Amino acid sequence: MCAMLAEEQELEMAADCNLNKEISRRLHDTAQPLTVLQGMLELALLKAHTVEEYQHYCQQAIEELQRVTNHFHRVRELMRGT
């Protein structure tokens, strides 16, 4: 009986460890689109651009923000156990 409990506890600890690793990886992955977004916005502010160029920067920014949002949604799902 005690051996079964110990084995169950080990499995739970391993699952928790795997979950923590996956959450950590997802949060780390979130940094990349944020870095891209920061760089794009800094470049957009360096000099004057055409309306089309600013629209392009804005569209790229929206795409990078969507990547960040997707990573956070996945972390939320992991934390909920889905």
mmCIF file of the N, C-alpha and C atoms, coordinates in Angstrom:
data_MODEL
# 
_entry.id   MODEL 
# 
loop_
_atom_site.group_PDB 
_atom_site.id 
_atom_site.type_symbol 
_atom_site.label_atom_id 
_atom_site.label_alt_id 
_atom_site.label_comp_id 
_atom_site.label_asym_id 
_atom_site.label_entity_id 
_atom_site.label_seq_id 
_atom_site.pdbx_PDB_ins_code 
_atom_site.Cartn_x 
_atom_site.Cartn_y 
_atom_site.Cartn_z 
_atom_site.occupancy 
_atom_site.B_iso_or_equiv 
_atom_site.pdbx_formal_charge 
_atom_site.auth_seq_id 
_atom_site.auth_comp_id 
_atom_site.auth_asym_id 
_atom_site.auth_atom_id 
_atom_site.pdbx_PDB_model_num 
ATOM 1   N N  . MET A 1 1  ? 0.830  -1.193 0.000   1.00 0.00 ? 1  MET A N  1 
ATOM 2   C CA . MET A 1 1  ? 0.000  0.000  0.000   1.00 0.00 ? 1  MET A CA 1 
ATOM 3   C C  . MET A 1 1  ? 0.875  1.258  0.000   1.00 0.00 ? 1  MET A C  1 
ATOM 4   N N  . CYS A 1 2  ? 1.877  1.293  0.865   1.00 0.00 ? 2  CYS A N  1 
ATOM 5   C CA . CYS A 1 2  ? 2.765  2.446  0.929   1.00 0.00 ? 2  CYS A CA 1 
ATOM 6   C C  . CYS A 1 2  ? 3.547  2.603  -0.363  1.00 0.00 ? 2  CYS A C  1 
ATOM 7   N N  . ALA A 1 3  ? 3.910  1.483  -0.975  1.00 0.00 ? 3  ALA A N  1 
ATOM 8   C CA . ALA A 1 3  ? 4.659  1.532  -2.226  1.00 0.00 ? 3  ALA A CA 1 
ATOM 9   C C  . ALA A 1 3  ? 3.804  2.134  -3.329  1.00 0.00 ? 3  ALA A C  1 
ATOM 10  N N  . MET A 1 4  ? 2.508  1.824  -3.331  1.00 0.00 ? 4  MET A N  1 
ATOM 11  C CA . MET A 1 4  ? 1.602  2.386  -4.341  1.00 0.00 ? 4  MET A CA 1 
ATOM 12  C C  . MET A 1 4  ? 1.459  3.887  -4.153  1.00 0.00 ? 4  MET A C  1 
ATOM 13  N N  . LEU A 1 5  ? 1.359  4.326  -2.907  1.00 0.00 ? 5  LEU A N  1 
ATOM 14  C CA . LEU A 1 5  ? 1.245  5.758  -2.624  1.00 0.00 ? 5  LEU A CA 1 
ATOM 15  C C  . LEU A 1 5  ? 2.507  6.494  -3.042  1.00 0.00 ? 5  LEU A C  1 
ATOM 16  N N  . ALA A 1 6  ? 3.647  5.902  -2.765  1.00 0.00 ? 6  ALA A N  1 
ATOM 17  C CA . ALA A 1 6  ? 4.920  6.522  -3.138  1.00 0.00 ? 6  ALA A CA 1 
ATOM 18  C C  . ALA A 1 6  ? 5.032  6.621  -4.651  1.00 0.00 ? 6  ALA A C  1 
ATOM 19  N N  . GLU A 1 7  ? 4.598  5.577  -5.347  1.00 0.00 ? 7  GLU A N  1 
ATOM 20  C CA . GLU A 1 7  ? 4.656  5.587  -6.812  1.00 0.00 ? 7  GLU A CA 1 
ATOM 21  C C  . GLU A 1 7  ? 3.711  6.650  -7.375  1.00 0.00 ? 7  GLU A C  1 
ATOM 22  N N  . GLU A 1 8  ? 2.526  6.765  -6.804  1.00 0.00 ? 8  GLU A N  1 
ATOM 23  C CA . GLU A 1 8  ? 1.573  7.788  -7.252  1.00 0.00 ? 8  GLU A CA 1 
ATOM 24  C C  . GLU A 1 8  ? 2.134  9.191  -7.021  1.00 0.00 ? 8  GLU A C  1 
ATOM 25  N N  . GLN A 1 9  ? 2.773  9.384  -5.884  1.00 0.00 ? 9  GLN A N  1 
ATOM 26  C CA . GLN A 1 9  ? 3.369  10.689 -5.584  1.00 0.00 ? 9  GLN A CA 1 
ATOM 27  C C  . GLN A 1 9  ? 4.487  11.012 -6.564  1.00 0.00 ? 9  GLN A C  1 
ATOM 28  N N  . GLU A 1 10 ? 5.288  10.012 -6.905  1.00 0.00 ? 10 GLU A N  1 
ATOM 29  C CA . GLU A 1 10 ? 6.365  10.220 -7.881  1.00 0.00 ? 10 GLU A CA 1 
ATOM 30  C C  . GLU A 1 10 ? 5.796  10.606 -9.236  1.00 0.00 ? 10 GLU A C  1 
ATOM 31  N N  . LEU A 1 11 ? 4.714  9.940  -9.649  1.00 0.00 ? 11 LEU A N  1 
ATOM 32  C CA . LEU A 1 11 ? 4.082  10.263 -10.927 1.00 0.00 ? 11 LEU A CA 1 
ATOM 33  C C  . LEU A 1 11 ? 3.517  11.683 -10.917 1.00 0.00 ? 11 LEU A C  1 
ATOM 34  N N  . GLU A 1 12 ? 2.900  12.070 -9.815  1.00 0.00 ? 12 GLU A N  1 
ATOM 35  C CA . GLU A 1 12 ? 2.369  13.427 -9.697  1.00 0.00 ? 12 GLU A CA 1 
ATOM 36  C C  . GLU A 1 12 ? 3.488  14.462 -9.743  1.00 0.00 ? 12 GLU A C  1 
ATOM 37  N N  . MET A 1 13 ? 4.582  14.177 -9.062  1.00 0.00 ? 13 MET A N  1 
ATOM 38  C CA . MET A 1 13 ? 5.709  15.107 -9.064  1.00 0.00 ? 13 MET A CA 1 
ATOM 39  C C  . MET A 1 13 ? 6.305  15.221 -10.464 1.00 0.00 ? 13 MET A C  1 
ATOM 40  N N  . ALA A 1 14 ? 6.396  14.114 -11.169 1.00 0.00 ? 14 ALA A N  1 
ATOM 41  C CA . ALA A 1 14 ? 6.924  14.138 -12.534 1.00 0.00 ? 14 ALA A CA 1 
ATOM 42  C C  . ALA A 1 14 ? 5.998  14.937 -13.447 1.00 0.00 ? 14 ALA A C  1 
ATOM 43  N N  . ALA A 1 15 ? 4.692  14.758 -13.280 1.00 0.00 ? 15 ALA A N  1 
ATOM 44  C CA . ALA A 1 15 ? 3.726  15.502 -14.090 1.00 0.00 ? 15 ALA A CA 1 
ATOM 45  C C  . ALA A 1 15 ? 3.830  16.992 -13.796 1.00 0.00 ? 15 ALA A C  1 
ATOM 46  N N  . ASP A 1 16 ? 3.955  17.354 -12.519 1.00 0.00 ? 16 ASP A N  1 
ATOM 47  C CA . ASP A 1 16 ? 4.105  18.758 -12.142 1.00 0.00 ? 16 ASP A CA 1 
ATOM 48  C C  . ASP A 1 16 ? 5.380  19.348 -12.738 1.00 0.00 ? 16 ASP A C  1 
ATOM 49  N N  . CYS A 1 17 ? 6.448  18.577 -12.708 1.00 0.00 ? 17 CYS A N  1 
ATOM 50  C CA . CYS A 1 17 ? 7.726  19.027 -13.256 1.00 0.00 ? 17 CYS A CA 1 
ATOM 51  C C  . CYS A 1 17 ? 7.600  19.266 -14.760 1.00 0.00 ? 17 CYS A C  1 
ATOM 52  N N  . ASN A 1 18 ? 6.941  18.330 -15.458 1.00 0.00 ? 18 ASN A N  1 
ATOM 53  C CA . ASN A 1 18 ? 6.736  18.482 -16.900 1.00 0.00 ? 18 ASN A CA 1 
ATOM 54  C C  . ASN A 1 18 ? 5.869  19.693 -17.205 1.00 0.00 ? 18 ASN A C  1 
ATOM 55  N N  . LEU A 1 19 ? 4.840  19.905 -16.406 1.00 0.00 ? 19 LEU A N  1 
ATOM 56  C CA . LEU A 1 19 ? 3.970  21.065 -16.586 1.00 0.00 ? 19 LEU A CA 1 
ATOM 57  C C  . LEU A 1 19 ? 4.753  22.353 -16.387 1.00 0.00 ? 19 LEU A C  1 
ATOM 58  N N  . ASN A 1 20 ? 5.550  22.399 -15.335 1.00 0.00 ? 20 ASN A N  1 
ATOM 59  C CA . ASN A 1 20 ? 6.369  23.586 -15.075 1.00 0.00 ? 20 ASN A CA 1 
ATOM 60  C C  . ASN A 1 20 ? 7.339  23.865 -16.213 1.00 0.00 ? 20 ASN A C  1 
ATOM 61  N N  . LYS A 1 21 ? 7.940  22.806 -16.758 1.00 0.00 ? 21 LYS A N  1 
ATOM 62  C CA . LYS A 1 21 ? 8.857  22.974 -17.882 1.00 0.00 ? 21 LYS A CA 1 
ATOM 63  C C  . LYS A 1 21 ? 8.130  23.509 -19.104 1.00 0.00 ? 21 LYS A C  1 
ATOM 64  N N  . GLU A 1 22 ? 6.940  22.993 -19.369 1.00 0.00 ? 22 GLU A N  1 
ATOM 65  C CA . GLU A 1 22 ? 6.175  23.436 -20.538 1.00 0.00 ? 22 GLU A CA 1 
ATOM 66  C C  . GLU A 1 22 ? 5.725  24.892 -20.380 1.00 0.00 ? 22 GLU A C  1 
ATOM 67  N N  . ILE A 1 23 ? 5.284  25.256 -19.197 1.00 0.00 ? 23 ILE A N  1 
ATOM 68  C CA . ILE A 1 23 ? 4.895  26.651 -18.942 1.00 0.00 ? 23 ILE A CA 1 
ATOM 69  C C  . ILE A 1 23 ? 6.103  27.559 -19.092 1.00 0.00 ? 23 ILE A C  1 
ATOM 70  N N  . SER A 1 24 ? 7.218  27.157 -18.544 1.00 0.00 ? 24 SER A N  1 
ATOM 71  C CA . SER A 1 24 ? 8.439  27.953 -18.654 1.00 0.00 ? 24 SER A CA 1 
ATOM 72  C C  . SER A 1 24 ? 8.841  28.134 -20.112 1.00 0.00 ? 24 SER A C  1 
ATOM 73  N N  . ARG A 1 25 ? 8.747  27.062 -20.895 1.00 0.00 ? 25 ARG A N  1 
ATOM 74  C CA . ARG A 1 25 ? 9.094  27.138 -22.318 1.00 0.00 ? 25 ARG A CA 1 
ATOM 75  C C  . ARG A 1 25 ? 8.156  28.082 -23.051 1.00 0.00 ? 25 ARG A C  1 
ATOM 76  N N  . ARG A 1 26 ? 6.868  27.994 -22.763 1.00 0.00 ? 26 ARG A N  1 
ATOM 77  C CA . ARG A 1 26 ? 5.886  28.868 -23.421 1.00 0.00 ? 26 ARG A CA 1 
ATOM 78  C C  . ARG A 1 26 ? 6.133  30.333 -23.066 1.00 0.00 ? 26 ARG A C  1 
ATOM 79  N N  . LEU A 1 27 ? 6.431  30.596 -21.819 1.00 0.00 ? 27 LEU A N  1 
ATOM 80  C CA . LEU A 1 27 ? 6.707  31.980 -21.425 1.00 0.00 ? 27 LEU A CA 1 
ATOM 81  C C  . LEU A 1 27 ? 7.983  32.484 -22.078 1.00 0.00 ? 27 LEU A C  1 
ATOM 82  N N  . HIS A 1 28 ? 8.977  31.618 -22.177 1.00 0.00 ? 28 HIS A N  1 
ATOM 83  C CA . HIS A 1 28 ? 10.218 31.992 -22.858 1.00 0.00 ? 28 HIS A CA 1 
ATOM 84  C C  . HIS A 1 28 ? 9.935  32.293 -24.337 1.00 0.00 ? 28 HIS A C  1 
ATOM 85  N N  . ASP A 1 29 ? 9.107  31.454 -24.966 1.00 0.00 ? 29 ASP A N  1 
ATOM 86  C CA . ASP A 1 29 ? 8.752  31.662 -26.374 1.00 0.00 ? 29 ASP A CA 1 
ATOM 87  C C  . ASP A 1 29 ? 8.036  32.991 -26.590 1.00 0.00 ? 29 ASP A C  1 
ATOM 88  N N  . THR A 1 30 ? 7.390  33.497 -25.574 1.00 0.00 ? 30 THR A N  1 
ATOM 89  C CA . THR A 1 30 ? 6.685  34.771 -25.665 1.00 0.00 ? 30 THR A CA 1 
ATOM 90  C C  . THR A 1 30 ? 7.656  35.932 -25.817 1.00 0.00 ? 30 THR A C  1 
ATOM 91  N N  . ALA A 1 31 ? 8.866  35.776 -25.319 1.00 0.00 ? 31 ALA A N  1 
ATOM 92  C CA . ALA A 1 31 ? 9.842  36.862 -25.387 1.00 0.00 ? 31 ALA A CA 1 
ATOM 93  C C  . ALA A 1 31 ? 10.249 37.182 -26.825 1.00 0.00 ? 31 ALA A C  1 
ATOM 94  N N  . GLN A 1 32 ? 10.293 36.185 -27.693 1.00 0.00 ? 32 GLN A N  1 
ATOM 95  C CA . GLN A 1 32 ? 10.732 36.419 -29.072 1.00 0.00 ? 32 GLN A CA 1 
ATOM 96  C C  . GLN A 1 32 ? 9.830  37.399 -29.810 1.00 0.00 ? 32 GLN A C  1 
ATOM 97  N N  . PRO A 1 33 ? 8.510  37.176 -29.862 1.00 0.00 ? 33 PRO A N  1 
ATOM 98  C CA . PRO A 1 33 ? 7.688  38.157 -30.578 1.00 0.00 ? 33 PRO A CA 1 
ATOM 99  C C  . PRO A 1 33 ? 7.694  39.529 -29.910 1.00 0.00 ? 33 PRO A C  1 
ATOM 100 N N  . LEU A 1 34 ? 7.881  39.578 -28.608 1.00 0.00 ? 34 LEU A N  1 
ATOM 101 C CA . LEU A 1 34 ? 7.964  40.882 -27.941 1.00 0.00 ? 34 LEU A CA 1 
ATOM 102 C C  . LEU A 1 34 ? 9.233  41.618 -28.351 1.00 0.00 ? 34 LEU A C  1 
ATOM 103 N N  . THR A 1 35 ? 10.332 40.882 -28.495 1.00 0.00 ? 35 THR A N  1 
ATOM 104 C CA . THR A 1 35 ? 11.585 41.489 -28.942 1.00 0.00 ? 35 THR A CA 1 
ATOM 105 C C  . THR A 1 35 ? 11.448 41.987 -30.379 1.00 0.00 ? 35 THR A C  1 
ATOM 106 N N  . VAL A 1 36 ? 10.822 41.180 -31.233 1.00 0.00 ? 36 VAL A N  1 
ATOM 107 C CA . VAL A 1 36 ? 10.587 41.589 -32.624 1.00 0.00 ? 36 VAL A CA 1 
ATOM 108 C C  . VAL A 1 36 ? 9.727  42.843 -32.653 1.00 0.00 ? 36 VAL A C  1 
ATOM 109 N N  . LEU A 1 37 ? 8.669  42.846 -31.863 1.00 0.00 ? 37 LEU A N  1 
ATOM 110 C CA . LEU A 1 37 ? 7.768  43.997 -31.817 1.00 0.00 ? 37 LEU A CA 1 
ATOM 111 C C  . LEU A 1 37 ? 8.508  45.262 -31.385 1.00 0.00 ? 37 LEU A C  1 
ATOM 112 N N  . GLN A 1 38 ? 9.304  45.149 -30.357 1.00 0.00 ? 38 GLN A N  1 
ATOM 113 C CA . GLN A 1 38 ? 10.069 46.307 -29.888 1.00 0.00 ? 38 GLN A CA 1 
ATOM 114 C C  . GLN A 1 38 ? 10.991 46.823 -30.982 1.00 0.00 ? 38 GLN A C  1 
ATOM 115 N N  . GLY A 1 39 ? 11.703 45.926 -31.653 1.00 0.00 ? 39 GLY A N  1 
ATOM 116 C CA . GLY A 1 39 ? 12.608 46.333 -32.721 1.00 0.00 ? 39 GLY A CA 1 
ATOM 117 C C  . GLY A 1 39 ? 11.890 47.011 -33.870 1.00 0.00 ? 39 GLY A C  1 
ATOM 118 N N  . MET A 1 40 ? 10.752 46.464 -34.260 1.00 0.00 ? 40 MET A N  1 
ATOM 119 C CA . MET A 1 40 ? 9.978  47.061 -35.350 1.00 0.00 ? 40 MET A CA 1 
ATOM 120 C C  . MET A 1 40 ? 9.512  48.465 -35.000 1.00 0.00 ? 40 MET A C  1 
ATOM 121 N N  . LEU A 1 41 ? 9.020  48.634 -33.789 1.00 0.00 ? 41 LEU A N  1 
ATOM 122 C CA . LEU A 1 41 ? 8.526  49.952 -33.378 1.00 0.00 ? 41 LEU A CA 1 
ATOM 123 C C  . LEU A 1 41 ? 9.669  50.961 -33.272 1.00 0.00 ? 41 LEU A C  1 
ATOM 124 N N  . GLU A 1 42 ? 10.811 50.513 -32.789 1.00 0.00 ? 42 GLU A N  1 
ATOM 125 C CA . GLU A 1 42 ? 11.971 51.403 -32.725 1.00 0.00 ? 42 GLU A CA 1 
ATOM 126 C C  . GLU A 1 42 ? 12.402 51.835 -34.126 1.00 0.00 ? 42 GLU A C  1 
ATOM 127 N N  . LEU A 1 43 ? 12.407 50.903 -35.075 1.00 0.00 ? 43 LEU A N  1 
ATOM 128 C CA . LEU A 1 43 ? 12.752 51.243 -36.457 1.00 0.00 ? 43 LEU A CA 1 
ATOM 129 C C  . LEU A 1 43 ? 11.738 52.203 -37.063 1.00 0.00 ? 43 LEU A C  1 
ATOM 130 N N  . ALA A 1 44 ? 10.481 51.992 -36.763 1.00 0.00 ? 44 ALA A N  1 
ATOM 131 C CA . ALA A 1 44 ? 9.431  52.860 -37.307 1.00 0.00 ? 44 ALA A CA 1 
ATOM 132 C C  . ALA A 1 44 ? 9.591  54.291 -36.817 1.00 0.00 ? 44 ALA A C  1 
ATOM 133 N N  . LEU A 1 45 ? 10.161 54.461 -35.637 1.00 0.00 ? 45 LEU A N  1 
ATOM 134 C CA . LEU A 1 45 ? 10.303 55.802 -35.060 1.00 0.00 ? 45 LEU A CA 1 
ATOM 135 C C  . LEU A 1 45 ? 11.615 56.489 -35.436 1.00 0.00 ? 45 LEU A C  1 
ATOM 136 N N  . LEU A 1 46 ? 12.519 55.773 -36.081 1.00 0.00 ? 46 LEU A N  1 
ATOM 137 C CA . LEU A 1 46 ? 13.823 56.362 -36.402 1.00 0.00 ? 46 LEU A CA 1 
ATOM 138 C C  . LEU A 1 46 ? 13.752 57.485 -37.427 1.00 0.00 ? 46 LEU A C  1 
ATOM 139 N N  . LYS A 1 47 ? 12.820 57.361 -38.354 1.00 0.00 ? 47 LYS A N  1 
ATOM 140 C CA . LYS A 1 47 ? 12.710 58.394 -39.395 1.00 0.00 ? 47 LYS A CA 1 
ATOM 141 C C  . LYS A 1 47 ? 11.275 58.427 -39.902 1.00 0.00 ? 47 LYS A C  1 
ATOM 142 N N  . ALA A 1 48 ? 10.991 59.422 -40.711 1.00 0.00 ? 48 ALA A N  1 
ATOM 143 C CA . ALA A 1 48 ? 9.652  59.536 -41.287 1.00 0.00 ? 48 ALA A CA 1 
ATOM 144 C C  . ALA A 1 48 ? 9.453  58.454 -42.347 1.00 0.00 ? 48 ALA A C  1 
ATOM 145 N N  . HIS A 1 49 ? 8.243  57.959 -42.438 1.00 0.00 ? 49 HIS A N  1 
ATOM 146 C CA . HIS A 1 49 ? 7.897  56.916 -43.406 1.00 0.00 ? 49 HIS A CA 1 
ATOM 147 C C  . HIS A 1 49 ? 6.630  57.316 -44.149 1.00 0.00 ? 49 HIS A C  1 
ATOM 148 N N  . THR A 1 50 ? 6.371  56.590 -45.214 1.00 0.00 ? 50 THR A N  1 
ATOM 149 C CA . THR A 1 50 ? 5.116  56.799 -45.944 1.00 0.00 ? 50 THR A CA 1 
ATOM 150 C C  . THR A 1 50 ? 3.981  56.162 -45.146 1.00 0.00 ? 50 THR A C  1 
ATOM 151 N N  . VAL A 1 51 ? 2.780  56.519 -45.508 1.00 0.00 ? 51 VAL A N  1 
ATOM 152 C CA . VAL A 1 51 ? 1.608  55.917 -44.864 1.00 0.00 ? 51 VAL A CA 1 
ATOM 153 C C  . VAL A 1 51 ? 1.638  54.404 -45.043 1.00 0.00 ? 51 VAL A C  1 
ATOM 154 N N  . GLU A 1 52 ? 2.005  53.953 -46.235 1.00 0.00 ? 52 GLU A N  1 
ATOM 155 C CA . GLU A 1 52 ? 2.051  52.515 -46.512 1.00 0.00 ? 52 GLU A CA 1 
ATOM 156 C C  . GLU A 1 52 ? 3.080  51.807 -45.627 1.00 0.00 ? 52 GLU A C  1 
ATOM 157 N N  . GLU A 1 53 ? 4.219  52.448 -45.419 1.00 0.00 ? 53 GLU A N  1 
ATOM 158 C CA . GLU A 1 53 ? 5.239  51.844 -44.560 1.00 0.00 ? 53 GLU A CA 1 
ATOM 159 C C  . GLU A 1 53 ? 4.752  51.754 -43.117 1.00 0.00 ? 53 GLU A C  1 
ATOM 160 N N  . TYR A 1 54 ? 4.090  52.813 -42.640 1.00 0.00 ? 54 TYR A N  1 
ATOM 161 C CA . TYR A 1 54 ? 3.546  52.754 -41.282 1.00 0.00 ? 54 TYR A CA 1 
ATOM 162 C C  . TYR A 1 54 ? 2.461  51.684 -41.180 1.00 0.00 ? 54 TYR A C  1 
ATOM 163 N N  . GLN A 1 55 ? 1.658  51.554 -42.215 1.00 0.00 ? 55 GLN A N  1 
ATOM 164 C CA . GLN A 1 55 ? 0.640  50.501 -42.212 1.00 0.00 ? 55 GLN A CA 1 
ATOM 165 C C  . GLN A 1 55 ? 1.295  49.124 -42.141 1.00 0.00 ? 55 GLN A C  1 
ATOM 166 N N  . HIS A 1 56 ? 2.388  48.971 -42.861 1.00 0.00 ? 56 HIS A N  1 
ATOM 167 C CA . HIS A 1 56 ? 3.127  47.708 -42.833 1.00 0.00 ? 56 HIS A CA 1 
ATOM 168 C C  . HIS A 1 56 ? 3.657  47.420 -41.424 1.00 0.00 ? 56 HIS A C  1 
ATOM 169 N N  . TYR A 1 57 ? 4.248  48.425 -40.794 1.00 0.00 ? 57 TYR A N  1 
ATOM 170 C CA . TYR A 1 57 ? 4.734  48.254 -39.418 1.00 0.00 ? 57 TYR A CA 1 
ATOM 171 C C  . TYR A 1 57 ? 3.584  47.882 -38.476 1.00 0.00 ? 57 TYR A C  1 
ATOM 172 N N  . CYS A 1 58 ? 2.472  48.543 -38.638 1.00 0.00 ? 58 CYS A N  1 
ATOM 173 C CA . CYS A 1 58 ? 1.315  48.251 -37.773 1.00 0.00 ? 58 CYS A CA 1 
ATOM 174 C C  . CYS A 1 58 ? 0.812  46.828 -37.992 1.00 0.00 ? 58 CYS A C  1 
ATOM 175 N N  . GLN A 1 59 ? 0.745  46.389 -39.247 1.00 0.00 ? 59 GLN A N  1 
ATOM 176 C CA . GLN A 1 59 ? 0.292  45.036 -39.536 1.00 0.00 ? 59 GLN A CA 1 
ATOM 177 C C  . GLN A 1 59 ? 1.246  44.009 -38.934 1.00 0.00 ? 59 GLN A C  1 
ATOM 178 N N  . GLN A 1 60 ? 2.539  44.242 -39.058 1.00 0.00 ? 60 GLN A N  1 
ATOM 179 C CA . GLN A 1 60 ? 3.515  43.326 -38.471 1.00 0.00 ? 60 GLN A CA 1 
ATOM 180 C C  . GLN A 1 60 ? 3.386  43.312 -36.945 1.00 0.00 ? 60 GLN A C  1 
ATOM 181 N N  . ALA A 1 61 ? 3.159  44.477 -36.361 1.00 0.00 ? 61 ALA A N  1 
ATOM 182 C CA . ALA A 1 61 ? 3.003  44.563 -34.907 1.00 0.00 ? 61 ALA A CA 1 
ATOM 183 C C  . ALA A 1 61 ? 1.793  43.752 -34.449 1.00 0.00 ? 61 ALA A C  1 
ATOM 184 N N  . ILE A 1 62 ? 0.707  43.852 -35.187 1.00 0.00 ? 62 ILE A N  1 
ATOM 185 C CA . ILE A 1 62 ? -0.499 43.090 -34.843 1.00 0.00 ? 62 ILE A CA 1 
ATOM 186 C C  . ILE A 1 62 ? -0.203 41.591 -34.907 1.00 0.00 ? 62 ILE A C  1 
ATOM 187 N N  . GLU A 1 63 ? 0.521  41.159 -35.930 1.00 0.00 ? 63 GLU A N  1 
ATOM 188 C CA . GLU A 1 63 ? 0.859  39.737 -36.056 1.00 0.00 ? 63 GLU A CA 1 
ATOM 189 C C  . GLU A 1 63 ? 1.727  39.264 -34.888 1.00 0.00 ? 63 GLU A C  1 
ATOM 190 N N  . GLU A 1 64 ? 2.690  40.068 -34.481 1.00 0.00 ? 64 GLU A N  1 
ATOM 191 C CA . GLU A 1 64 ? 3.538  39.684 -33.352 1.00 0.00 ? 64 GLU A CA 1 
ATOM 192 C C  . GLU A 1 64 ? 2.744  39.658 -32.048 1.00 0.00 ? 64 GLU A C  1 
ATOM 193 N N  . LEU A 1 65 ? 1.844  40.606 -31.884 1.00 0.00 ? 65 LEU A N  1 
ATOM 194 C CA . LEU A 1 65 ? 0.994  40.607 -30.688 1.00 0.00 ? 65 LEU A CA 1 
ATOM 195 C C  . LEU A 1 65 ? 0.088  39.384 -30.660 1.00 0.00 ? 65 LEU A C  1 
ATOM 196 N N  . GLN A 1 66 ? -0.372 38.942 -31.818 1.00 0.00 ? 66 GLN A N  1 
ATOM 197 C CA . GLN A 1 66 ? -1.188 37.733 -31.874 1.00 0.00 ? 66 GLN A CA 1 
ATOM 198 C C  . GLN A 1 66 ? -0.379 36.519 -31.440 1.00 0.00 ? 66 GLN A C  1 
ATOM 199 N N  . ARG A 1 67 ? 0.894  36.476 -31.828 1.00 0.00 ? 67 ARG A N  1 
ATOM 200 C CA . ARG A 1 67 ? 1.766  35.376 -31.383 1.00 0.00 ? 67 ARG A CA 1 
ATOM 201 C C  . ARG A 1 67 ? 1.886  35.378 -29.863 1.00 0.00 ? 67 ARG A C  1 
ATOM 202 N N  . VAL A 1 68 ? 2.064  36.554 -29.273 1.00 0.00 ? 68 VAL A N  1 
ATOM 203 C CA . VAL A 1 68 ? 2.160  36.660 -27.815 1.00 0.00 ? 68 VAL A CA 1 
ATOM 204 C C  . VAL A 1 68 ? 0.861  36.174 -27.175 1.00 0.00 ? 68 VAL A C  1 
ATOM 205 N N  . THR A 1 69 ? -0.252 36.634 -27.710 1.00 0.00 ? 69 THR A N  1 
ATOM 206 C CA . THR A 1 69 ? -1.553 36.236 -27.182 1.00 0.00 ? 69 THR A CA 1 
ATOM 207 C C  . THR A 1 69 ? -1.730 34.723 -27.245 1.00 0.00 ? 69 THR A C  1 
ATOM 208 N N  . ASN A 1 70 ? -1.339 34.123 -28.366 1.00 0.00 ? 70 ASN A N  1 
ATOM 209 C CA . ASN A 1 70 ? -1.456 32.665 -28.504 1.00 0.00 ? 70 ASN A CA 1 
ATOM 210 C C  . ASN A 1 70 ? -0.627 31.936 -27.454 1.00 0.00 ? 70 ASN A C  1 
ATOM 211 N N  . HIS A 1 71 ? 0.582  32.426 -27.186 1.00 0.00 ? 71 HIS A N  1 
ATOM 212 C CA . HIS A 1 71 ? 1.418  31.793 -26.159 1.00 0.00 ? 71 HIS A CA 1 
ATOM 213 C C  . HIS A 1 71 ? 0.763  31.902 -24.783 1.00 0.00 ? 71 HIS A C  1 
ATOM 214 N N  . PHE A 1 72 ? 0.212  33.063 -24.462 1.00 0.00 ? 72 PHE A N  1 
ATOM 215 C CA . PHE A 1 72 ? -0.436 33.219 -23.159 1.00 0.00 ? 72 PHE A CA 1 
ATOM 216 C C  . PHE A 1 72 ? -1.687 32.361 -23.041 1.00 0.00 ? 72 PHE A C  1 
ATOM 217 N N  . HIS A 1 73 ? -2.431 32.207 -24.132 1.00 0.00 ? 73 HIS A N  1 
ATOM 218 C CA . HIS A 1 73 ? -3.598 31.321 -24.103 1.00 0.00 ? 73 HIS A CA 1 
ATOM 219 C C  . HIS A 1 73 ? -3.164 29.884 -23.826 1.00 0.00 ? 73 HIS A C  1 
ATOM 220 N N  . ARG A 1 74 ? -2.069 29.478 -24.453 1.00 0.00 ? 74 ARG A N  1 
ATOM 221 C CA . ARG A 1 74 ? -1.575 28.111 -24.244 1.00 0.00 ? 74 ARG A CA 1 
ATOM 222 C C  . ARG A 1 74 ? -1.111 27.914 -22.797 1.00 0.00 ? 74 ARG A C  1 
ATOM 223 N N  . VAL A 1 75 ? -0.451 28.906 -22.232 1.00 0.00 ? 75 VAL A N  1 
ATOM 224 C CA . VAL A 1 75 ? -0.032 28.808 -20.826 1.00 0.00 ? 75 VAL A CA 1 
ATOM 225 C C  . VAL A 1 75 ? -1.259 28.695 -19.933 1.00 0.00 ? 75 VAL A C  1 
ATOM 226 N N  . ARG A 1 76 ? -2.277 29.489 -20.203 1.00 0.00 ? 76 ARG A N  1 
ATOM 227 C CA . ARG A 1 76 ? -3.509 29.423 -19.414 1.00 0.00 ? 76 ARG A CA 1 
ATOM 228 C C  . ARG A 1 76 ? -4.125 28.018 -19.510 1.00 0.00 ? 76 ARG A C  1 
ATOM 229 N N  . GLU A 1 77 ? -4.162 27.449 -20.720 1.00 0.00 ? 77 GLU A N  1 
ATOM 230 C CA . GLU A 1 77 ? -4.688 26.103 -20.887 1.00 0.00 ? 77 GLU A CA 1 
ATOM 231 C C  . GLU A 1 77 ? -3.874 25.087 -20.097 1.00 0.00 ? 77 GLU A C  1 
ATOM 232 N N  . LEU A 1 78 ? -2.560 25.208 -20.152 1.00 0.00 ? 78 LEU A N  1 
ATOM 233 C CA . LEU A 1 78 ? -1.700 24.288 -19.404 1.00 0.00 ? 78 LEU A CA 1 
ATOM 234 C C  . LEU A 1 78 ? -1.972 24.380 -17.909 1.00 0.00 ? 78 LEU A C  1 
ATOM 235 N N  . MET A 1 79 ? -2.140 25.597 -17.426 1.00 0.00 ? 79 MET A N  1 
ATOM 236 C CA . MET A 1 79 ? -2.377 25.774 -15.993 1.00 0.00 ? 79 MET A CA 1 
ATOM 237 C C  . MET A 1 79 ? -3.737 25.248 -15.560 1.00 0.00 ? 79 MET A C  1 
ATOM 238 N N  . ARG A 1 80 ? -4.687 25.249 -16.475 1.00 0.00 ? 80 ARG A N  1 
ATOM 239 C CA . ARG A 1 80 ? -6.017 24.714 -16.178 1.00 0.00 ? 80 ARG A CA 1 
ATOM 240 C C  . ARG A 1 80 ? -6.060 23.205 -16.356 1.00 0.00 ? 80 ARG A C  1 
ATOM 241 N N  . GLY A 1 81 ? -5.010 22.653 -16.947 1.00 0.00 ? 81 GLY A N  1 
ATOM 242 C CA . GLY A 1 81 ? -4.949 21.213 -17.128 1.00 0.00 ? 81 GLY A CA 1 
ATOM 243 C C  . GLY A 1 81 ? -5.653 20.715 -18.371 1.00 0.00 ? 81 GLY A C  1 
ATOM 244 N N  . THR A 1 82 ? -5.808 21.597 -19.366 1.00 0.00 ? 82 THR A N  1 
ATOM 245 C CA . THR A 1 82 ? -6.490 21.165 -20.599 1.00 0.00 ? 82 THR A CA 1 
ATOM 246 C C  . THR A 1 82 ? -5.480 20.905 -21.681 1.00 0.00 ? 82 THR A C  1 
# 
